[in-house]
Amino acid sequence: MSPARTRSGNLAANLVAFVRLLRGRGLPVGPREAADALRALAAVDLLDRREVYLTLRAVLANAREHFLLFDQAFREFWGAPEDEAAFPGMEPDGPAEVLEDAEQVVREWLAAAEDRESEDDSAESPGYSPVDVLTRKDFSALTADELDAITALVGQIARRVATRLSRRMRAVRRSHLLDMRRTVRHSLRRGGEIMELLRRRRRLQKTQVVLLCDVSGSMDLYSRFLVQFVFALQHAVSRVETFVFSTSLTRVTDALSDVELRRALDRVARTVPNWSGGTKIGVSLRQFLEAHGRRLLGDRTVVIIISDGWDTGDVDVLEGAMRELNRRSARVIWLNPLLGSVGYEPLCQGMRAALPHVDVFASAHNLDSLRRLGRHLALR
Amino acid sequence: MHAEIARIQSMLGGEGYVADREIATAVYLSRSLRKPLLIEGAAGVGKTEVAKVMARALGTDLIRLQCYEGLDATTALYEWNYQKQLLHIRLTEASDRTVEQREQEIFSEGFLLKRPLLEAITRESAPVLLVDEIDRADSEFEAFLLEVLSDFQVTIPEIGTIRAVTTPYVVLTSNRTRELGDALRRRCLYLWIDYPAFEKELQIVLSKVPGINADLAAQVAGFMQLVRQARLEKTPGIAETIDWGAALLALHRDHLDRDVLEETLGVLFKSQEDARVVRTQWLDLWLRGLERLRAEPRPWSQAVLERIAVEGALRR
């Protein structure tokens, strides 16, 4: 959207155009926020750029993650917030304009929406943003600079995924609470004598997460991110058990529990004997079932396998192990980093054998796909 | 700057709260648009303080609802006074009223205990309602709160609907341990409070640690900037800075050196792991940074400190 095209002397029209720009960039704002913003502007000093900037940010950017996008859009649309000069198109035309703000904003909003329908819809779809491009880019095609940015995002996503998880799996310390309200009401029938304590019941829901992460050679590049993801996830959720495998299985929950990522990774590297070797998925899963299945599997367990499915072991062993894993857990999620590549089909033998026993088969090749993961984790 | 924002800024200043423009603007907007203010930021940057100071500056009461895991509507809104109800049942035992009548009596306003939310909307003059650490409550409670905040009315099945007499000024704080829902965010104005820059923290130290000399205050504020570059389990906030300043004052120290730092480390770093990492990894680097800082011409600035942090490889 070009500011020049929409820019007129009308404050409300400009504001609506600006809010639409923000919306196009993915900020959750709409007519109500636009109306609030106009009301807010009416209450501050419009000739003070910094004040206008702070005001619009307080109303329109309601999470810190949005500040960057907001600043960028603000700069493009109104100019730098530090500039001393007044805004073009920000001079109030008169007090009357500002008074009927809400109504006018809605009218502007609708008018702009009609305009757009007759033109094209490109401005409304999520526009260019560096974050956007990063999140869609395949991990294997990143430059060193981008890697750093990604690291921070991965942690953020893991926390968000964990948030979704913990709502469902939160342990309730006292599952039976005294319900005084009903108890007293009940006692009336017996002349105020409390014969019976009525209790409130709370649903007890705990989800166990088991992560099985492939660290063999073919997964090398992805593993670095996925282990970070796993690390962040483990620190955000209370009931996670993490294992890595290539030709055999190693439990790394304790190694990963170090608060510092680098130290944790060192510990993992020291614990795991065959980092980046060949892959025997079937054997590794079998090993898991036998050593940990009884303790960890059950109808409240989500099993997440992160692997590309390139198995150099016996396919029958893999199939059998997957079948059992599926039967003994509530959900099996298979994350495959190759699934994102264009034209990839799960043709390799191992993957084909495992697929019928997987509840969710999803990609894990970029940040977007990790973000979507949260959806699959919550059990009803 | 709008005159009223300037007034709020100096009003907060008068209450001993060093407010920059962002904070003053947000408080002003929240008041004039009558929208709740959601404040986020790391622990210990003074989020809760904003509500307290706001109440004092407005000359109104502060009603605080501290959130925690498992907080439910009963604890936040209202509860019946069970002892009083039981007593009433006993006292009316001999009367000839029916059970239904007696039931109606004990579920009337006289037997109602107001909890913070109900209290806040039934006051004669609008109080400041502080919903502290909303991220610690469950998402169900968040949804419930959203409902109360949009209608400012509460329905009690036995009594009926209670409408707000006045709309309270609402301040919510969150430490971001849980992501808040979009619906709640959109209902609120948003303020992010960062760790203060050197200049602001110096001002805070000077106003909150009475009797501290300007030179020590500058060293303390400068040192905190270096400390916050390190990645620790718990980065010390403003409260720690103030405590530390007071501790140094009580020990009659006016110069920061290794001895005094080791002596007072516990004031700043409250986990054993942090204290260990600081002793083994950071203390030497910070002391060197402090030496560099002392060599700089005064007054020091945030820019100088950032340069020192980069040059001293303190950023981690």
Interface residues (C-beta under 8 A of the other chain):
Chain A: P28 V29 R32 E33 D36 R39 A40 A43 V44 D45 D48 R50 E51 L54 T55 R57 A58 V59 A61 N62 A63 R64 F67 R159 R160 T163 S166 R167 R170 V172 R173 M180 R181 T183 V184 R185 S187 L188 R189 G191 G192 I194 V259 E260
Chain B: M1 H2 I5 R21 E22 T25 A26 Y28 L29 S32 L33 K35 L38 E40 E69 G70 T74 E79 W80 Y82 Q85 L86 I89 R90 E93 V99 R102 E103 I106 D138 S139 R178 E179 D182 R185 R186 C188 L189 Y190 L191 W192 R231 E233 E273
